[in-house]
Amino acid sequence: MKGILWTDDDYESIMRIFGARTGLAVRPAQRESTQLGIAKAMRRTGMSDLSAYAALLAYDVDALDNLIVELTVGETYFFRESSQFEGIRREILPEILKRKGRSHRVKIWSAACASGEEPYSLAMLCAEEGLASQCEILATDISSEALAKARQATYRDWSLRGDAGTATKKYLRFDNGRYFVDDRIRRLVRFEFLNLAMDVYPSYVTSTEAMDLILCRNVLIYFGRATIREVAERLFACLADGGWLITASGDPPLGDYAPFETVVTNFGVFYRRPQASETAPHSLADAKQSVRPTHDAQASTEIDASAPPERDADSPTKFNRTVGSQLDSAKKALARGDYARAVELSELYSHDPAACIVQVKALANLHTEEAIQKCTLFTARHPLSAELHYLHAVLLMELNLDVDAVHAAQRAVFLDRSLAIAHFLLGSILQRRGSLEGAKRAFRNARELAAARPPDEIVPLSEHETARLLTKAAENHLRVIEAAIGTTS
Ligand SMILES: C[S@@+](CC[C@H](N)C(=O)[O-])C[C@H]1O[C@@H](n2cnc3c(N)ncnc32)[C@H](O)[C@@H]1O
């Protein structure tokens, strides 16, 4: 390596920063090739001093990106491990639709998607199964370079080298030696930056909650043991009850790291998050709950003893206590994932908005359509509950009922203008509908309200989102919208 004199300290400090920012671990035996990679990445940043480079690496996204490209293999191709895709087609999708209903909106996440062949393969498969209008495919990676390629959706023959390459061609247009992915497939996939080593998922803000299926393949092999554990725990928490996780056949087994059920199929071994009734609660918060947060303080104070559903012979004070403890039990059932019991315990008290909130959250985990029906009823009964309108908006959005979702989110922010997360939700729905000016206003409100709170505080109506994360997410959306407005105006 011309011009670079390595010391152990230099090498270790660069690797420490790289490891802390990416979770990626390099084996001692790879030191020589790693140094070569670092030297190449350094050259691209125009630097030659190792300690200055280490300092840059600690905060600069492009410098980190350059090094990731050098030290990881971004190799991928369409329908890689095609038997796993057959498993998705023949076992997983039918199972999800049977359990959740034929019209269920299927949420899929390709985590570490590289240049996009994996999520586009998923989109092709969903289109073939008649699910194009009801699938939501999120694709994330740590490499901005890979994400830029993925968004371009332009490939060479090499990406079609697998045994399913030919089947892929009907979704590609060939021109001048390159393949272009059809727009009807492209628009099914949303690409976002996400570092799997960071604690930013599950989260409503990164859209990583309540996943029906996650593919996290050929990336875990690069992580150290501690990171594998954290990633496994977080992926588990991102899955909806009964949701599926697929890793590559060469990836480390995850069974020891999170309470996955291992399912052996004719198409390979897959992981599953057991249905709530089959498992003890896990330490990480339930993904569904993160979208449908609880509001404990409200619950115990809003009980309306003047209009009970059934009044027994005892005094109002005792009645209050009974309602309070029933509601407490309902909330506990919700927290441990016993949704049926939570519904049962809360449904006698629909005169009380706090009980309605518990009931809607529990139903949302069982049957989205029924949750919406109940929520429509409850918002009419308690028109001043901002939280009920907010939940209504979340559920309507989930079923793609965007016009109604906008109205519900607008009601929530009208009732409580300080709810940063409701502004954020309104922005997300408006952006999805292409109402960019309205979305911009809503994201600005979300950003300002979140930025005004202590950065580590969990924002109201949310269980996980910190003010810092929400501020950052709103800023990201504003950047995308401003770029889009710039290109259309
Ligand atoms: C070999 S590719 C896997 C592509 C695809 N999943 C497959 O199996 O064909 C590995 C990808 O992991 C990404 N990666 C590495 N570290 C990551 C991290 N901490 N968070 C997210 N992605 C990461 C790399 O940028 C690269 O695109």
The ligand as a Tripos MOL2 file, in Angstrom:
@<TRIPOS>MOLECULE
LIG
   27    29     1     0     0
SMALL
NO_CHARGES

@<TRIPOS>ATOM
      1 C1        -24.6480   -9.6670    0.0990 C.3       1 LIG1
      2 S1        -25.7110   -8.2880    0.1580 S.3       1 LIG1
      3 C2        -27.2600   -9.0880    0.4410 C.3       1 LIG1
      4 C3        -28.2830   -8.7620   -0.6040 C.3       1 LIG1
      5 C4        -29.5510   -9.5930   -0.5500 C.3       1 LIG1
      6 N1        -30.1580   -9.5630    0.7400 N.3       1 LIG1
      7 C5        -29.2550  -11.0100   -0.9570 C.2       1 LIG1
      8 O1        -29.3000  -11.9030   -0.1210 O.co2     1 LIG1
      9 O2        -29.0130  -11.2460   -2.1470 O.co2     1 LIG1
     10 C6        -25.3140   -7.5780    1.7470 C.3       1 LIG1
     11 C7        -25.8630   -6.1830    1.9300 C.3       1 LIG1
     12 O3        -25.8530   -5.8930    3.3230 O.3       1 LIG1
     13 C8        -25.6760   -4.4940    3.4550 C.3       1 LIG1
     14 N2        -25.2960   -4.1820    4.8540 N.ar      1 LIG1
     15 C9        -24.1090   -4.3870    5.4630 C.ar      1 LIG1
     16 N3        -24.1640   -3.9480    6.7290 N.ar      1 LIG1
     17 C10       -25.4100   -3.4650    6.9320 C.ar      1 LIG1
     18 C11       -26.0600   -2.8660    8.0480 C.ar      1 LIG1
     19 N4        -25.4360   -2.6760    9.2140 N.pl3     1 LIG1
     20 N5        -27.3510   -2.4720    7.8950 N.ar      1 LIG1
     21 C12       -27.9750   -2.6510    6.7100 C.ar      1 LIG1
     22 N6        -27.4070   -3.1980    5.6310 N.ar      1 LIG1
     23 C13       -26.1430   -3.6140    5.7340 C.ar      1 LIG1
     24 C14       -24.6020   -4.1880    2.4280 C.3       1 LIG1
     25 O4        -24.5760   -2.8170    2.1060 O.3       1 LIG1
     26 C15       -25.0310   -5.0800    1.2580 C.3       1 LIG1
     27 O5        -25.8260   -4.3700    0.3650 O.3       1 LIG1
@<TRIPOS>BOND
     1     1     2 1
     2     2     3 1
     3     2    10 1
     4     3     4 1
     5     4     5 1
     6     5     6 1
     7     5     7 1
     8     7     8 2
     9     7     9 1
    10    10    11 1
    11    11    12 1
    12    11    26 1
    13    12    13 1
    14    13    14 1
    15    13    24 1
    16    14    15 ar
    17    14    23 ar
    18    15    16 ar
    19    16    17 ar
    20    17    18 ar
    21    17    23 ar
    22    18    19 1
    23    18    20 ar
    24    20    21 ar
    25    21    22 ar
    26    22    23 ar
    27    24    25 1
    28    24    26 1
    29    26    27 1
@<TRIPOS>SUBSTRUCTURE
     1 LIG1         1 GROUP 0 **** ****
